[in-house]
Amino acid sequence: MPTPTVPPPVLHPELLAVTARIHERSASTRQAYLARIDAAGRAGPVERAQLGCTNLAHAYAAAPAGDKIWLRAQQAPNIAIVSAYNDMLSAHQPLQAYPEWIKQAARDVGATAQFAGGVPAMCDGVTQGKPGMELSLFSRDVIAMSTAVALSHNMFDATLCLGVCDKIVPGLLIGALSFGHLPTLFVPAGPMPSGLSNDDKAKVRQRFAAGEIGQDALLEAEEKAYHGAGTCTFYGTANSNQMLMEIMGLHLPGSAFVPPGTPLREALTREAARRVAQLTRHSNQYTPVGHVIDERAIVNGLVGLLATGGSTNHTLHLVAIARAAGIIINWDDFDALSAVVPLLARVYPNGSADVNQFHAAGGMAFVIRELLEAGLLHADVQTVAGPEGLWHYTRQPVLQDGQLNWQDVPRASGNSSIVAPRTQPFSADGGLKVLQGNLGRAVIKVSAVKPANRIVQAPAVVFNDQEDLIAAYKRGELNKDFVAVVRFQGPRANGMPELHSLTPTLANLQDQGFKVALVTDGRMSGASGKVPAAIHVTPEVMAGGPLGKVRTGDVIELNAIQGTLQALVPDAAWRARSVDQAELRANRQGSGRELFGGMRRMVSGAEQGATTFSFED
């Protein structure tokens, strides 16, 4: 394994300061979490030894005869497979073959594996702009609960989580952390081959929004962009998930962006089963996931998100993941680190490259090495790869004569327009800002926003639904400078759907020379792009948030340089205003939404992770 630079890099003072604040803030909750999982971990070297004969017989009644011998003997580790496989979603279709590979690889090292449970996997790309999108964010918590149900049988000594996309990986990890005494390793599927470029796809969408082309031309372009098995190739939430699992030490090194359907992908999947079997309480390498995900690992995740221009959705998901491990973070932590973490990757929407090109240029191994040598990552963390901590992840997997090995990433970037060295970053900061003012707190991703568009001061046009905005555009009412205020889009109101379908419309107006921006208590997208968007405004309007005081014509100032979000209304008049209410019964029924009323009522605010869980109860 690689040897760190000598002497070891000095950690950046802001990295240390943020980590210390998180550690202090989380002292009691983290201690309580560790006490709980450590007590569970002391139950014995074999989880299923706690079960009675009837329980055991039920649990392996359908197992192959050879596996049944090992399961009955209670001497070898048994691995839980928790999978988000379905064959509708391209990113998850490759997972179909994984369970049999894993079971055979486990047997090769004297272990067993059982398919413990499946979790739902929905695609925001399919539900975008549709009622089903209002289930999307809550699906994360459903996935977490489904993972816990799968692991609740006390049959398993380790977990392999098979998942890729938006809410799925965070949900799997939150669920796994509720069984934090078990070693857990994430097994990705990899991106689909490059097709129509993301830039060209965006241009076609803008032309369709402008009425210049019809649905046939749009569908043809979309089919060229999304054309095979694997993850979408832009750097949205799905691929940000893969980056996070790598930089937080839950992947085998270098496995995030290896394509599906290749010998290397299969070899890495089989090796994941062998490796997680080595991390159980049967060995001297016991590595429970609740200890891997500590304050330093969470900070490493924050740094990775900023250095690569990752998804704004993780200003929700990372907060919830941390909370599941007894760790409390907030948006100020993102903001403080963003000021010192350089942008080292240009991947769409922050550039023209896709994740396949990013991987070929050095990918995660290059970025992690550069950040380590800059003192911007904690190297001394536990990972599933072994005792060298994060230095393991500066190596790339290769197949040599059919054997899986790792080699050091080259010192030079394979393409400096896609992956930059720390000495010549694309930007000195991470491009994520916290905005605050009399409209509340929000986040904005500016890494793809041109500097000229980072300050917008214009009259508000208020909408309570994204469809109303699109309709106003089609009527020709929005050919002007304005700030679109789209309200009642928070988790309590309607489940906080992504509003990505607004992107082509607003981008067209900006391209025509108008100063436009979006302010919303909803989400935008993991692919938030060139239009300035203050998103996740909290408190949301449904919780009495001040965004509900805005009236059409109020001048709004969004200043991503100074970090402010203000309605320029005299203080006395602003205080006197009431918060608007909306009739939301139409969002309560249909497409399964009637089943999620309880989650809407109990969900926390965006900065608290928009979660329905109370982790102290």
Order of alpha helices (4+ residues) and beta strands (2+ residues): alpha-alpha-alpha-alpha-beta-alpha-beta-alpha-alpha-beta-alpha-beta-alpha-alpha-alpha-alpha-alpha-alpha-alpha-alpha-alpha-alpha-beta-beta-beta-beta-beta-alpha-beta-alpha-alpha-beta-beta-beta-beta-alpha-alpha
